[in-house]
Amino acid sequence: NRVFPSADGNTRFDQGVAIAEDNVQIHYGDYSIFCDYAEYNPDTRDVLLSGNIRVYTPDQVLTGQRALFNLESKQMRALEFSGSEYPFYFHALNFRAISPKEFRIRDGSMTTHDSSQPDFHVRPRSIRFYPGDRVVMTNTTLYVGQTPIMWFPYLYADLNRSGFQFLPGYDSRWGAYLLLSYSFPSSLTSPAPAPKTTSNQDSSCCQGKS
């Protein structure tokens, strides 16, 4: 399919590359892309995107500042990107879409609190995100506000079940607390897409009154 970015500003060809500036729009199949600046290579189908990027897929809305996206394979490399997959919201300094069904995130954060300043979040060193299926996180620290509460070497959340839940609260004996419930596959060395056996553990972290 022929693709040419439309924009409110200047659009031109430079050595075979289509360049568009100011409120750029690219529509291809069931994907729609909006940004401030784009360079499209019709030979490779790569699009270099910059500034206020919004990528609308059939299942997600991804936002960020800089990305290289391939219209055919749907592979993407991006910096400072955010998105969501119910019930999770994530932000990544380094984002990579291997395919529409697999995202890899480095140096990011994730929460189930829909807020620009979530009450709690986790900061994994790496995240493997399989939309509609599962999330796998390694070397993860749980934060309440900006205070680190607990560290996990490995976390697994099944998006088709309740992988893990956070319940903050206050108790007259404990003070402020966070009740954490999570599940993980019985075989931690091989996170299967839908493990038949899981183990559950409840733990509470509390901060006493001063």
C-alpha positions as CSV (number, residue, x, y, z in Angstrom):
1,N,0.0,0.0,0.0
2,R,1.2,3.5,-0.8
3,V,2.0,5.6,2.2
4,F,2.6,9.3,2.3
5,P,2.6,11.3,5.5
6,S,0.2,14.3,5.7
7,A,1.0,17.4,7.8
8,D,0.0,20.9,8.5
9,G,3.5,22.1,7.8
10,N,6.1,21.3,5.1
11,T,6.0,18.0,3.3
12,R,8.7,17.1,0.8
13,F,10.9,14.3,-0.7
14,D,14.7,14.3,0.0
15,Q,16.7,11.5,-1.7
16,G,13.7,9.2,-1.8
17,V,12.6,9.9,1.8
18,A,9.3,11.5,2.5
19,I,9.6,14.2,5.2
20,A,6.7,15.8,7.0
21,E,6.6,18.5,9.8
22,D,3.9,19.9,12.1
23,N,0.9,17.8,13.1
24,V,2.0,14.8,11.0
25,Q,-0.5,12.0,10.4
26,I,0.3,8.5,9.0
27,H,-2.4,5.9,8.5
28,Y,-1.5,2.3,7.5
29,G,-4.0,-0.5,7.8
30,D,-5.4,-0.5,11.3
31,Y,-2.5,1.7,12.7
32,S,-2.6,5.4,13.0
33,I,0.4,7.5,13.9
34,F,0.6,11.2,14.9
35,C,3.7,13.2,15.7
36,D,5.5,16.5,15.2
37,Y,8.1,15.3,12.6
38,A,8.4,12.1,10.5
39,E,10.7,10.7,7.9
40,Y,9.3,7.8,5.8
41,N,11.5,5.5,3.7
42,P,9.2,3.7,1.2
43,D,11.9,1.1,0.4
44,T,12.3,-0.2,3.9
45,R,8.9,0.9,5.3
46,D,10.7,2.5,8.2
47,V,9.3,5.7,9.8
48,L,11.5,7.9,12.0
49,L,9.2,9.7,14.4
50,S,9.9,12.6,16.7
51,G,8.0,14.8,19.1
52,N,4.6,14.1,20.8
53,I,4.2,10.7,19.2
54,R,0.9,8.8,19.5
55,V,0.7,5.3,18.0
56,Y,-2.8,3.9,17.8
57,T,-2.9,0.2,17.4
58,P,-5.9,-2.1,17.5
59,D,-5.3,-2.8,21.2
60,Q,-3.1,0.0,22.6
61,V,-2.2,3.6,22.5
62,L,1.5,4.2,22.8
63,T,3.0,7.7,23.4
64,G,6.5,9.0,23.4
65,Q,9.1,11.3,22.0
66,R,11.3,9.4,19.6
67,A,10.9,6.1,17.8
68,L,11.8,4.1,14.7
69,F,8.8,2.1,13.5
70,N,8.4,-0.4,10.6
71,L,5.0,-0.3,9.0
72,E,5.2,-3.9,7.8
73,S,6.7,-5.8,10.7
74,K,5.3,-3.5,13.4
75,Q,8.7,-3.6,15.0
76,M,9.7,-0.5,16.9
77,R,12.6,0.9,18.9
78,A,11.7,3.9,21.0
79,L,12.9,6.2,23.8
80,E,10.7,7.6,26.6
81,F,7.6,5.7,25.7
82,S,4.4,5.0,27.7
83,G,1.4,2.7,27.2
84,S,-1.1,0.5,28.9
85,E,-2.5,-3.0,28.9
86,Y,-5.3,-3.3,31.4
87,P,-4.8,-3.3,34.3
88,F,-1.2,-2.1,33.9
89,Y,0.2,1.3,32.9
90,F,3.9,1.5,32.0
91,H,6.6,4.0,31.2
92,A,9.9,3.1,29.6
93,L,13.1,4.9,28.9
94,N,14.0,2.2,26.4
95,F,11.1,0.5,24.6
96,R,11.2,-2.2,21.9
97,A,8.4,-3.9,20.1
98,I,9.6,-7.2,18.8
99,S,6.1,-7.7,17.3
100,P,2.6,-6.6,18.1
101,K,2.5,-9.4,20.6
102,E,5.8,-8.8,22.4
103,F,7.2,-5.7,24.0
104,R,10.5,-5.4,25.8
105,I,11.2,-2.6,28.3
106,R,14.4,-1.5,30.0
107,D,14.6,1.0,32.9
108,G,10.9,1.4,33.1
109,S,8.1,1.6,35.7
110,M,4.7,-0.1,35.9
111,T,1.6,0.4,38.0
112,T,-2.1,-0.3,38.2
113,H,-2.9,3.2,39.5
114,D,-4.2,5.4,36.6
115,S,-2.5,8.6,37.7
116,S,0.5,10.8,36.7
117,Q,1.7,10.4,40.3
118,P,0.7,6.8,41.3
119,D,0.5,5.9,44.9
120,F,2.5,2.8,44.2
121,H,4.5,1.4,41.3
122,V,7.2,-1.2,40.5
123,R,10.5,-0.4,38.8
124,P,11.9,-3.5,37.1
125,R,15.3,-3.6,35.5
126,S,13.6,-5.4,32.5
127,I,10.1,-6.2,31.5
128,R,8.8,-8.6,28.9
129,F,5.3,-7.6,28.0
130,Y,3.0,-10.0,26.0
131,P,-0.2,-8.0,25.4
132,G,-3.3,-10.0,26.3
133,D,-1.3,-12.7,27.9
134,R,1.4,-12.1,30.5
135,V,4.0,-9.8,32.0
136,V,7.4,-11.0,33.2
137,M,9.6,-8.6,35.3
138,T,13.1,-9.1,36.7
139,N,15.1,-7.3,39.4
140,T,12.0,-5.4,40.5
141,T,11.6,-2.9,43.4
142,L,8.2,-2.0,44.7
143,Y,7.7,1.6,45.7
144,V,5.0,3.3,47.7
145,G,5.2,6.9,46.6
146,Q,8.9,7.3,46.2
147,T,9.8,5.0,49.1
148,P,11.2,1.5,48.2
149,I,9.4,-1.2,50.1
150,M,10.3,-4.6,48.7
151,W,12.5,-6.2,46.1
152,F,11.7,-9.2,43.9
153,P,14.2,-11.0,41.7
154,Y,11.3,-12.2,39.5
155,L,7.6,-11.3,39.1
156,Y,5.1,-12.9,36.8
157,A,1.6,-11.6,36.1
158,D,-1.0,-13.5,34.0
159,L,-3.2,-10.9,32.3
160,N,-6.0,-13.4,32.0
161,R,-6.0,-13.9,35.7
162,S,-5.2,-11.7,38.8
163,G,-1.4,-12.0,38.7
164,F,-0.7,-9.7,41.6
165,Q,-2.6,-7.0,43.4
166,F,-1.7,-4.1,45.8
167,L,-3.9,-3.0,48.6
168,P,-2.7,0.1,50.5
169,G,-4.4,1.1,53.8
170,Y,-4.0,2.3,57.3
171,D,-4.2,0.3,60.6
172,S,-4.2,1.8,64.1
173,R,-1.6,-0.9,65.2
174,W,0.6,-0.9,62.0
175,G,0.2,2.6,60.7
176,A,0.3,2.9,56.9
177,Y,0.6,-0.5,55.2
178,L,0.5,-2.2,51.8
179,L,-0.9,-5.6,51.4
180,L,0.7,-7.4,48.5
181,S,-0.8,-10.6,46.9
182,Y,1.0,-12.2,44.0
183,S,1.2,-15.5,42.2
184,F,4.0,-17.1,40.2
185,P,4.5,-20.3,38.1
186,S,5.7,-23.3,40.1
187,S,8.6,-23.5,37.6
188,L,10.4,-20.1,37.7
189,T,13.0,-21.1,35.1
190,S,10.4,-21.5,32.4
191,P,7.5,-19.0,32.5
192,A,4.9,-20.8,30.3
193,P,2.2,-18.7,28.8
194,A,-0.5,-20.3,30.9
195,P,0.9,-22.4,33.7
196,K,-1.4,-25.0,35.2
197,T,0.2,-24.8,38.6
198,T,0.8,-21.7,40.5
199,S,1.7,-20.8,44.1
200,N,0.2,-17.9,45.9
201,Q,1.7,-15.9,48.8
202,D,0.4,-13.0,50.7
203,S,2.7,-10.6,52.4
204,S,2.1,-7.2,54.1
205,C,4.6,-4.4,54.4
206,C,4.0,-1.9,57.1
207,Q,5.5,1.4,58.1
208,G,4.9,2.1,61.8
209,K,3.8,5.4,63.2
210,S,6.5,7.9,64.2
